[in-house]
Amino acid sequence: MPASRIGLDHASLYALTMFRLTALAALFLAALALPALAQPLPGQRQVDAGLHSSRAAVAPGETFTVVLRETINEGWHTYWRNPGDSGEATMLSWALPAGWRAGEIQWPTPEAVPFAMLVNYGYEGEVLFPVEVTAPANARVGSSVTLTAEANWLVCSDICIPEQATLTLSVPVAAQGRDDPQWAPRVAEAVANLPRRAEGVTATIGEGAPARLSVAFSNASGLRNPRFFPFEREVMANAAAQSPRVGPSGLSFSLTPGVRNTFGQEPLNGVIAYEIQENGAWVHRGVEISAQPGEPISGADDGAATISSDYSLADLERASAPSASAENLTGLALLAALGLAFLGGLILNIMPCVLPVLSVKALSFAGGVQTGEARRHGVLYFAGVMATFLVLAGVLIALRGAGEAVGWGFQLQAPWVTSALALLFFVIGLNLVGLFEFGAGAQNLGASLATKRGDAGAFFTGALAVIAATPCTAPFMASAIGAALTQSTLTTLLIFAALGLGFAVPLTLLHFMPGLQKLIPKPGRWMERARNVLAFPMFAAAVWLVWVLAAQTGADGVAALLGVAAAVAFLLFVARWGRAWLIVGAIALVATLAFTWRPLVGAEVQEVLVSEPWSASRVTELQSEGRGVFVNFTAAWCVTCKVNEAAALTKSSVAQAFAEANVAYLVGDWTNRDDAIAQALAEHGRAGVPLYLYYPADGGEPVVLPQVLTEGLVLETIAGDER
């Protein structure tokens, strides 16, 4: 699959997120450490930086504009305030004379900078970052002051280099300020071209995956290469196509959610970048928007926006745009799509997510299956494959009709499906290593349908093989499925049927060809060993699905799934001892599910008590303001801590009491070693967490609460302080 299509595949989105968080961790740490660099790194510098003033002289009390100019070597780039998939924004730290003040960096409209699977947001060539500086009213006329700033930036090509420079600017103070003839016009142009809110430009953001961002914008038809850049990281998939469209009322974008999906739930802030003709030339411009949750703006998506051939994301956007193939396929085009689907189905048999399932079924031939029985099983396996492919096609068609954007592997977007598949592969693996055997009392368990012999086993092996195949995309499949999802219902069903036919043919033929069956060695001890070995690809598939779940639900979802997996293993193990133990195991599983189901279905837990990180200085600062302070020293690996938080600190009544009493809630996270927290624990006679402290609003020593909290105890502590 081309890199430009990565953003269109939701399974790829999760893998991309995990790849980015791990492979680029060192890059982020290096960038965050930039201020600590005392000297520039050795070697050639890729960015030449300097400070320039719009004024040749400034008057006392005057506010004027200074720019940080970056001249970036060809093939390299620096980063916007939100760097996108990787990188770190440029930073300025000022050292100014007494009374002088400098504002924040003002960010020019960014550009999309694609690299492999990533899309970053930044700048190439020359860029000017305006900063407003104010002289004190008592600045001495006739003097000259030196403004100093430590500038740190990350500059990247196929590698990334942190660079820094100590920049100075001398500014004369005069009774009457005057412009700098060289830099005043350049600075004025840079300020004028900054993306700002514009009158009449409104926007809405809807829910969904993808979600539709609509922007009311005049003369949208005259724009080209529009793209939305969010201010916040992780809210959307940066490498996904946005499929921009325009109409008489404005323009719209299709946004794929990122790790933090808040589309349609809260405002979405960012910049719409675009190109427009000025004086006969195309120039890069931007407008800042704050999209409110709501319905799409009518008249903003009549046709596809213009994408120029020199646009950095032209391949990505064109690959996602409807084309002539979106019309009903006929003749040779339809035959080509069916042929590609058939070939894709054939190749899918040897993909790593499918082969273990088929290998388990192939072992049955080594057990001496009779010819008549083998043929019947072949027909049932074929029926299972075809039925499952057509059901998937039907679901895709229904979702497409409801306006959802879906594709192959769409079901893995639901955390509960990911969890269920992971548990299914885990249970099959346990069966293959011999932890349990399916007896008469367990015939209704779903995993047994794929591992036991018989007609049902043949049918459901086909169904399970298709389900296992959905995380994989074989060669020739992408174009066939892409075509299918733009066609009529009948054509879509035909293409999926061809895909299923290609997938089912190899193993079905094995059932009907005794000569091939004879090539399989005779029954023996090797069968049991092969069966045991095949358990581990099943476990590997379960591990991969847990990885996907981690990107969907975070650590809470993974912990919940592992707990359920342990309970399932316990149930299957003790069920061999009789009905009474089967009941005990079932109760344990139900109890585990009762405590863990929320993250497994993707339900978000509302954080009712807003926290901030603990520090001794912050406690002192809050007490000086006359506020009570509740400190929670905790850790992710502390079971007691998590039980206390669930029982007492996540209750709405506690949050209300904190708010009414103006109590601050500080969290000291000791998941990783922290010497300051260790010292605080020792000062209160503790060697570990949890530790709960309440500092009264009127000052004084803290109240040390018990290690086991209750909602009532926390409320009484807060109420007692108020009295």
C-alpha positions in Angstrom: 0.0 0.0 0.0 1.5 3.4 -0.9 2.5 5.6 2.0 0.0 8.2 0.8 -2.9 5.9 1.5 -1.9 5.1 5.1 -4.2 7.7 6.5 -7.3 6.0 4.8 -6.9 2.8 6.7 -8.0 2.9 10.4 -6.1 -0.2 11.4 -3.0 1.5 9.9 -3.9 4.6 11.9 -3.5 2.8 15.2 -0.3 1.1 14.1 1.0 4.5 13.0 0.2 6.1 16.3 2.1 3.4 18.2 5.0 3.6 15.8 5.2 7.4 16.2 5.0 7.2 20.0 7.9 4.7 20.2 10.2 5.3 17.2 10.1 9.1 17.8 10.4 9.1 21.6 14.1 9.9 21.4 13.5 12.7 19.0 10.9 14.3 21.4 13.3 13.9 24.4 16.0 15.6 22.5 13.8 18.4 21.5 12.5 19.0 25.0 16.1 19.1 26.2 17.0 21.9 23.8 17.1 24.7 26.4 19.8 22.8 28.3 22.3 22.9 25.4 25.0 25.3 26.3 26.7 25.3 22.9 25.6 24.7 19.3 26.1 21.1 18.1 29.2 20.6 16.0 29.0 20.4 12.2 27.2 22.4 9.6 24.2 24.3 10.8 21.0 23.8 8.8 19.2 27.0 10.0 20.6 30.6 10.0 18.6 32.6 12.6 18.5 36.2 13.6 16.4 38.9 15.3 15.2 42.0 13.3 13.2 45.0 14.4 10.6 46.8 12.5 11.8 50.1 14.1 15.2 51.7 13.7 14.5 53.5 16.9 11.7 53.2 19.5 10.0 55.7 21.8 9.5 55.2 25.5 6.4 53.1 26.1 6.1 52.1 22.5 5.0 48.5 21.4 6.8 47.4 18.3 7.4 44.2 16.4 10.5 42.1 16.3 10.8 39.0 14.1 12.8 35.8 14.6 14.0 35.0 11.1 14.9 31.4 10.2 16.6 30.7 6.9 16.4 27.0 6.5 18.6 25.0 4.1 17.0 23.3 1.2 15.5 19.9 2.0 15.2 20.7 5.7 12.3 22.1 7.7 11.4 23.4 11.2 8.1 23.1 13.0 4.8 25.0 13.7 3.2 25.3 17.1 1.6 21.9 16.6 4.4 19.9 14.8 2.1 17.2 13.5 3.2 13.5 13.7 6.7 14.3 14.9 9.0 17.2 15.8 9.0 20.1 18.2 8.1 23.8 17.8 10.6 26.6 17.8 11.1 28.2 21.3 12.3 31.6 22.4 13.5 32.4 25.9 14.0 36.2 26.4 16.5 37.9 28.7 15.4 41.6 28.6 16.5 44.7 30.5 14.3 45.8 33.4 10.9 47.0 32.3 11.0 45.6 28.8 8.4 42.9 27.9 8.2 40.4 25.0 5.0 38.6 23.9 4.6 35.1 22.6 5.7 33.9 19.2 3.0 34.6 16.5 2.9 31.7 14.1 2.7 32.1 10.3 0.5 29.7 8.3 2.1 26.3 8.3 2.7 23.9 5.4 2.2 20.1 5.3 5.6 18.4 5.2 5.1 14.6 4.4 7.8 12.1 5.3 7.2 8.3 4.8 4.1 7.5 6.8 4.1 10.8 8.7 2.8 14.3 7.9 4.4 17.1 9.9 3.4 20.8 10.1 6.2 23.3 9.6 8.2 25.6 7.4 10.7 25.5 4.6 12.9 28.2 3.1 12.7 31.4 5.0 10.1 32.1 7.7 9.5 35.2 10.0 8.0 34.7 13.5 6.7 38.1 14.8 7.0 38.9 18.5 5.6 42.1 20.0 8.0 43.9 22.3 7.1 46.8 24.6 9.6 49.4 25.8 9.1 50.8 29.4 7.6 54.3 29.7 10.8 55.4 31.6 13.2 54.2 28.9 16.0 56.7 28.7 16.0 58.7 25.5 19.4 58.5 23.8 20.3 55.1 25.3 20.6 51.9 23.4 19.4 48.6 24.8 20.3 45.0 23.9 17.5 42.5 23.6 18.7 38.9 24.1 16.9 35.6 23.3 17.9 32.0 23.5 16.3 30.4 20.4 15.9 26.6 20.2 14.5 24.7 17.2 14.5 21.2 15.8 15.4 21.0 12.1 14.7 17.8 10.2 15.3 16.2 6.8 15.8 12.4 6.9 17.4 13.0 10.3 16.6 15.5 13.0 19.1 17.9 14.6 18.4 20.1 17.6 20.0 23.5 17.1 20.2 26.6 19.3 21.5 30.1 19.2 21.9 33.1 21.5 20.5 36.0 19.5 20.9 39.7 20.3 19.3 42.9 18.9 20.4 46.4 19.7 17.5 48.9 19.8 18.1 52.7 20.2 15.6 54.7 22.3 14.6 58.1 20.8 12.0 60.7 21.6 10.3 59.9 18.3 10.4 56.3 17.0 11.1 55.6 13.4 10.8 52.7 11.0 13.7 50.6 9.8 13.8 51.1 6.0 14.8 47.5 5.3 12.8 45.5 7.9 9.7 47.6 8.5 8.0 46.6 5.2 9.0 43.0 5.6 7.8 42.8 9.2 4.5 44.5 8.2 4.0 42.0 5.5 4.7 39.1 7.8 2.2 40.4 10.4 -0.4 41.1 7.8 -0.2 37.5 6.5 -0.6 35.9 9.9 -3.7 33.7 10.1 -6.3 35.5 12.2 -10.0 35.3 12.8 -12.0 36.9 10.0 -15.4 38.5 10.0 -18.0 36.2 8.6 -15.8 33.0 8.8 -17.7 30.5 11.0 -17.2 26.8 11.2 -18.9 23.6 12.6 -17.5 20.2 13.4 -19.7 17.1 13.5 -19.2 13.7 15.0 -18.1 10.5 13.2 -15.1 8.8 11.8 -14.4 10.7 9.7 -16.1 13.9 10.9 -17.1 16.7 8.7 -15.6 20.2 9.3 -17.6 22.9 7.5 -16.3 26.5 7.1 -18.4 29.4 5.9 -16.0 31.2 3.6 -16.5 33.6 0.7 -15.0 32.9 -2.7 -14.0 29.4 -1.7 -14.1 28.3 -5.4 -11.1 30.5 -6.0 -8.9 28.6 -3.6 -6.7 25.6 -4.1 -4.9 23.1 -1.9 -7.0 23.9 1.3 -6.1 21.9 4.4 -7.0 22.2 8.1 -4.2 22.3 10.8 -5.4 21.8 14.4 -3.8 23.7 17.3 -3.8 20.6 19.5 -1.9 17.4 18.9 -3.5 14.0 18.8 -7.1 15.2 17.9 -6.9 14.0 14.3 -4.9 11.7 12.0 -2.4 14.1 10.4 -1.5 11.7 7.6 -5.1 11.1 6.5 -6.6 12.6 3.4 -9.0 15.5 4.2 -10.9 15.3 0.9 -11.6 19.1 0.8 -14.7 20.2 -1.0 -16.0 23.6 -1.9 -19.4 25.2 -2.7 -21.0 28.6 -2.8 -21.2 28.9 1.0 -17.6 27.8 1.8 -15.5 24.6 2.1 -15.5 21.4 4.1 -13.0 18.7 5.1 -13.3 15.1 6.1 -11.2 14.7 9.3 -10.1 11.2 10.6 -10.0 11.1 14.4 -6.7 10.7 16.2 -5.9 9.1 19.6 -8.0 11.8 21.3 -11.3 11.9 19.5 -13.4 14.9 20.6 -15.0 15.7 17.3 -18.5 17.0 17.8 -18.1 17.2 21.6 -16.1 20.4 22.0 -14.8 23.3 19.9 -12.0 22.5 17.4 -9.5 25.3 17.0 -6.9 25.6 14.2 -6.0 27.2 10.9 -7.3 26.7 7.4 -4.4 27.0 5.0 -4.9 27.5 1.3 -3.5 29.1 -1.8 -5.1 32.1 -3.6 -4.1 34.2 -6.5 -2.7 37.7 -5.8 -1.3 39.8 -8.6 -1.3 36.8 -10.9 0.6 34.5 -8.5 -0.5 31.8 -6.1 0.4 32.7 -2.5 0.1 30.7 0.7 -2.5 32.2 3.2 -4.5 31.1 6.2 -7.4 31.9 8.4 -7.9 31.0 12.1 -11.2 29.2 13.0 -13.0 27.9 16.0 -15.4 25.2 14.9 -18.3 24.6 17.2 -20.1 21.3 17.4 -23.0 21.3 15.0 -24.5 20.3 11.7 -22.6 20.8 8.4 -23.0 24.2 6.7 -25.1 23.8 3.6 -23.6 24.7 0.3 -20.0 23.9 1.4 -19.4 20.6 -0.3 -20.8 20.8 -3.8 -17.6 19.6 -5.5 -14.0 18.6 -4.9 -11.5 21.4 -4.2 -8.7 22.1 -6.7 -5.5 20.2 -5.9 -2.4 21.4 -7.8 0.2 18.9 -9.1 3.0 20.7 -7.1 1.1 20.4 -3.8 3.0 18.4 -1.2 -0.1 16.2 -0.4 -1.4 15.9 -4.0 -0.9 12.1 -4.2 -2.7 11.7 -0.8 -5.7 13.8 -1.7 -6.1 12.5 -5.2 -5.9 8.9 -4.0 -8.9 9.5 -1.8 -10.9 11.6 -4.3 -13.7 10.0 -6.2 -12.7 9.3 -9.8 -14.1 7.7 -12.9 -14.0 4.4 -11.2 -16.7 5.6 -8.9 -19.1 5.2 -11.7 -20.7 1.8 -12.1 -18.1 -0.6 -13.5 -19.0 -2.4 -16.7 -17.3 -4.8 -19.1 -13.6 -5.1 -18.8 -13.4 -2.8 -15.8 -15.7 -5.1 -13.8 -13.8 -8.2 -14.9 -10.5 -6.6 -13.9 -11.9 -5.7 -10.4 -13.3 -9.3 -10.0 -9.9 -10.7 -11.1 -8.0 -8.6 -8.7 -10.4 -9.5 -5.9 -9.9 -13.2 -6.7 -6.1 -12.9 -6.7 -6.2 -10.9 -3.4 -8.3 -13.7 -1.8 -5.8 -16.3 -2.9 -2.9 -14.5 -1.5 -4.7 -13.8 1.7 -4.4 -17.5 2.6 -0.7 -17.1 3.3 -0.9 -13.9 5.3 0.3 -14.2 8.9 -3.1 -13.5 10.4 -4.8 -16.4 8.5 -2.2 -19.2 8.0 -2.4 -20.4 11.7 -6.2 -20.9 11.5 -5.9 -22.8 8.2 -3.0 -24.9 9.5 -5.2 -26.2 12.4 -7.8 -27.3 10.0 -5.2 -29.0 7.7 -4.1 -31.2 10.6 -7.5 -32.9 10.4 -6.4 -34.5 7.2 -3.5 -36.1 9.0 -6.0 -37.7 11.3 -7.4 -39.8 8.5 -10.5 -38.0 7.3 -12.7 -40.2 5.1 -13.2 -39.1 1.5 -16.9 -38.5 1.8 -16.6 -36.7 5.1 -13.7 -34.6 3.7 -15.8 -33.4 0.7 -18.7 -32.5 3.0 -16.4 -30.5 5.2 -14.9 -28.8 2.2 -18.4 -27.6 1.1 -19.2 -26.4 4.6 -15.8 -24.6 4.9 -16.5 -22.9 1.5 -20.0 -22.0 2.7 -18.6 -20.5 5.9 -16.1 -18.4 4.0 -18.6 -17.1 1.4 -21.3 -16.4 4.0 -18.9 -14.4 6.2 -17.6 -12.4 3.3 -21.1 -11.5 2.1 -22.2 -10.6 5.7 -19.2 -8.2 5.9 -20.1 -6.8 2.5 -23.7 -6.3 3.7 -22.6 -4.5 6.9 -20.3 -2.3 4.8 -23.1 -1.4 2.4 -25.5 -0.6 5.3 -22.9 1.6 7.0 -22.0 3.3 3.8 -25.7 4.0 3.2 -25.9 5.6 6.7 -23.1 8.0 5.7 -20.3 6.3 7.5 -16.8 6.1 5.9 -15.8 2.5 6.3 -13.3 0.1 4.8 -11.7 -3.4 5.1 -11.1 -4.2 8.8 -13.6 -1.5 9.9 -14.8 -3.7 12.8 -11.4 -3.3 14.5 -12.4 0.4 15.1 -14.7 -0.9 17.9 -12.7 -1.7 21.1 -15.2 -4.4 22.1 -14.6 -6.2 18.8 -10.8 -5.9 19.2 -11.2 -7.3 22.8 -13.4 -10.2 21.7 -11.1 -11.2 18.9 -8.1 -11.1 21.2 -9.9 -13.3 23.7 -11.0 -15.7 21.0 -7.4 -16.2 19.7 -6.2 -16.6 23.3 -8.8 -19.3 24.0 -7.9 -21.1 20.8 -4.3 -21.0 21.8 -5.1 -22.5 25.2 -7.0 -25.3 23.5 -4.1 -26.0 21.2 -1.6 -26.3 24.0 -3.9 -28.8 25.8 -5.0 -26.7 28.7 -8.6 -27.9 28.1 -10.6 -29.9 25.7 -14.1 -29.1 24.6 -16.4 -31.7 26.0 -20.1 -32.2 25.7 -20.8 -29.5 28.3 -18.8 -26.9 26.5 -20.0 -27.3 22.9 -21.6 -23.9 22.8 -18.4 -22.0 23.4 -17.6 -20.0 20.3 -13.9 -21.0 20.0 -14.8 -24.7 20.0 -16.6 -24.2 16.7 -13.2 -23.5 15.0 -11.2 -26.3 16.7 -13.5 -29.3 17.1 -14.1 -31.7 14.4 -17.4 -32.1 12.6 -19.7 -30.2 10.3 -20.0 -27.2 12.6 -16.2 -27.0 13.0 -15.7 -27.0 9.2 -18.3 -24.2 8.7 -17.0 -22.0 11.5 -13.3 -22.5 10.5 -14.2 -20.7 7.3 -16.0 -17.9 9.3 -13.1 -17.6 11.7 -10.5 -17.6 8.9 -12.3 -14.6 7.3 -12.5 -12.7 10.6 -8.8 -13.4 11.2 -8.0 -12.1 7.7 -9.5 -8.7 8.2 -6.5 -7.1 9.9 -4.4 -8.1 6.8 -4.5 -6.6 3.3 -3.0 -8.8 0.7 -1.6 -7.5 -2.7 -4.4 -6.7 -5.2 -7.0 -6.4 -2.4 -6.7 -2.6 -1.9 -7.7 -1.6 -5.3 -10.5 -4.2 -5.5 -12.0 -3.2 -2.2 -11.5 0.5 -3.0 -13.5 0.0 -6.2 -16.2 -2.1 -4.4 -16.9 0.6 -1.8 -17.7 3.1 -4.5 -20.1 0.9 -6.5 -23.7 -0.1 -6.5 -24.9 -2.8 -4.0 -24.8 -5.5 -6.6 -21.3 -4.7 -7.8 -20.0 -4.5 -4.3 -21.5 -7.9 -3.5 -20.0 -9.4 -6.7 -16.5 -8.1 -5.8 -16.7 -9.4 -2.2 -17.9 -12.7 -3.5 -14.9 -12.9 -5.9 -12.7 -12.1 -2.9 -14.3 -14.9 -0.9 -14.0 -17.3 -3.8 -10.3 -16.7 -4.1 -9.9 -17.1 -0.3 -11.9 -20.3 -0.1 -10.6 -22.2 -3.1 -7.2 -23.5 -1.8 -8.4 -25.3 1.3 -11.6 -26.4 -0.4 -9.7 -28.1 -3.2 -7.6 -29.9 -0.6 -10.8 -31.5 0.7 -11.7 -32.8 -2.8 -8.2 -34.0 -3.8 -7.2 -37.2 -2.0 -3.9 -37.2 -3.9 -2.8 -34.0 -2.1 -4.1 -35.4 1.2 -1.8 -38.3 0.9 1.2 -36.0 0.9 0.5 -35.2 4.6 2.4 -37.5 6.9 0.6 -40.3 8.7 -0.9 -39.7 12.1 1.7 -39.7 14.9 3.2 -37.9 17.8 4.2 -35.0 15.4 0.5 -34.0 15.2 0.3 -33.2 18.9 3.6 -31.2 18.6 2.4 -29.4 15.6 -0.9 -28.6 17.3 1.0 -27.2 20.3 3.3 -25.1 18.1 0.3 -23.6 16.3 -0.9 -22.2 19.6 1.8 -19.6 19.6 0.8 -17.8 16.4 -2.6 -17.7 18.0 -1.1 -16.1 21.1 0.9 -13.7 18.8 -2.3 -12.6 17.1 -3.9 -12.0 20.5 -0.8 -9.9 21.5 -1.2 -7.8 18.3 -4.8 -7.2 19.0 -4.0 -6.1 22.6 -1.5 -3.6 21.0 -4.4 -2.3 18.8 -6.6 -2.0 21.9 -3.9 0.0 23.7 -4.1 2.7 21.0 -7.9 2.7 21.3 -8.4 2.7 25.0 -5.0 3.2 26.6 -3.6 1.3 29.6 -7.0 0.9 31.3 -8.3 -1.1 28.4 -5.3 -3.3 28.3 -5.5 -4.0 32.0 -9.2 -4.8 31.7 -8.6 -7.2 28.8 -5.8 -9.0 30.6 -8.0 -9.4 33.7 -10.8 -10.9 31.6 -8.3 -13.2 29.9 -7.1 -14.4 33.3 -10.7 -15.0 34.3 -11.5 -16.9 31.1 -8.4 -19.1 31.5 -9.5 -19.8 35.1 -13.0 -20.8 34.0 -11.7 -23.1 31.3 -9.2 -24.7 33.6 -11.5 -25.5 36.5 -14.4 -26.5 34.3 -12.7 -29.9 34.0 -13.3 -30.6 37.7 -17.1 -30.7 37.5 -20.2 -28.6 37.4 -19.6 -26.9 40.8 -16.2 -25.6 39.7 -17.7 -24.5 36.4 -20.1 -22.3 38.3 -17.3 -20.9 40.4 -15.3 -20.0 37.3 -18.4 -18.5 35.6 -19.0 -16.3 38.7 -15.3 -15.2 38.7 -15.6 -14.2 35.0 -18.9 -12.3 35.5 -17.4 -10.5 38.5 -14.4 -9.5 36.4 -16.5 -8.3 33.6 -18.6 -6.2 36.0 -15.5 -4.2 37.0 -13.8 -4.0 33.7 -16.4 -3.7 30.9 -16.3 0.1 30.5 -12.9 0.4 28.7 -13.5 -2.7 26.7 -16.5 -1.2 25.0 -14.8 2.2 24.6 -16.8 4.0 27.3 -15.0 7.0 28.5 -14.9 7.7 32.3 -15.6 11.3 33.1 -12.9 12.8 35.2 -15.0 14.8 37.7 -12.1 15.9 39.9 -9.6 18.0 38.0 -6.0 17.6 39.2 -2.7 19.2 38.8 0.8 17.8 39.4 2.1 17.9 43.0 5.1 19.9 44.1 6.1 21.2 47.5 6.3 24.7 46.1 2.8 24.4 44.6 1.4 23.4 48.0 3.0 26.4 49.6 1.7 28.7 46.9 -1.9 27.4 47.2 -1.9 27.7 51.0 -0.7 31.3 50.7 -3.8 31.9 48.7 -5.9 30.7 51.5 -6.9 27.5 49.8 -7.2 24.0 51.1 -5.0 21.4 49.4 -5.7 17.6 49.0 -2.6 15.7 48.0 -2.8 12.1 46.5 0.5 10.3 46.3 -0.3 7.4 44.0 1.2 5.1 41.3 -0.2 3.2 38.3 1.0 -0.1 39.8 -0.6 0.5 43.2 -3.8 -1.6 43.4 -4.9 0.1 46.7 -4.5 3.5 45.1 -6.7 2.6 42.2 -9.4 1.1 44.4 -9.4 4.2 46.6 -9.7 6.5 43.6 -12.6 4.5 42.2 -14.3 4.3 45.6 -13.8 7.9 46.8 -12.0 10.3 44.5 -14.1 9.8 41.3 -17.4 10.6 42.9 -19.3 13.6 41.8 -20.2 14.5 45.4 -16.4 14.7 46.2 -15.8 16.9 43.2 -18.7 19.2 44.3 -17.3 19.4 47.8 -13.9 20.3 46.5 -15.4 23.0 44.2 -17.6 24.5 46.9 -14.7 24.7 49.4 -12.2 25.8 46.7 -9.9 22.9 47.5 -7.0 22.2 45.1 -6.4 18.6 44.2 -2.7 17.7 43.6 -1.5 14.3 42.4 2.0 13.0 43.1 2.6 10.2 40.6 5.2 7.8 41.8 4.8 5.3 38.9 8.4 6.2 38.0 10.9 6.9 40.6 10.8 10.5 41.8 13.1 11.6 44.6 11.0 14.6 45.6 8.0 12.3 46.2 10.2 9.7 48.0 11.3 12.4 50.4 7.8 13.6 51.0 6.7 10.0 51.8 9.6 9.6 54.2 8.8 12.9 56.0 5.4 11.3 56.9 6.8 8.0 57.9 5.8 6.1 54.7 8.0 4.0 52.4 5.4 3.7 49.7 2.1 4.8 48.3 -0.8 5.5 48.9 -0.4 8.6 51.0 -3.2 11.1 51.3 -2.6 14.5 52.9 -5.1 17.4 53.5 -3.6 20.8 54.1 -6.2 23.1 55.8 -7.0 26.4 54.2 -5.8 28.4 57.2 -2.3 26.8 57.0 -0.6 24.5 59.4 0.5 20.9 59.2 -1.4 18.5 57.0 -3.9 15.9 58.1 -2.8 12.4 57.2 -5.7 10.3 56.0 -5.9 6.5 56.3 -4.6 4.3 53.5 -8.1 3.1 52.8 -10.4 5.9 51.7 -14.1 6.2 51.6 -16.3 8.8 50.0 -17.7 9.8 53.5 -14.2 10.1 55.0 -13.1 12.6 52.3 -16.3 14.6 52.6 -15.9 14.7 56.4 -12.3 15.9 56.1 -13.3 18.8 53.8 -16.4 19.7 55.8 -14.4 19.7 59.1 -12.0 22.2 57.7 -14.9 24.5 56.7 -16.2 24.4 60.2 
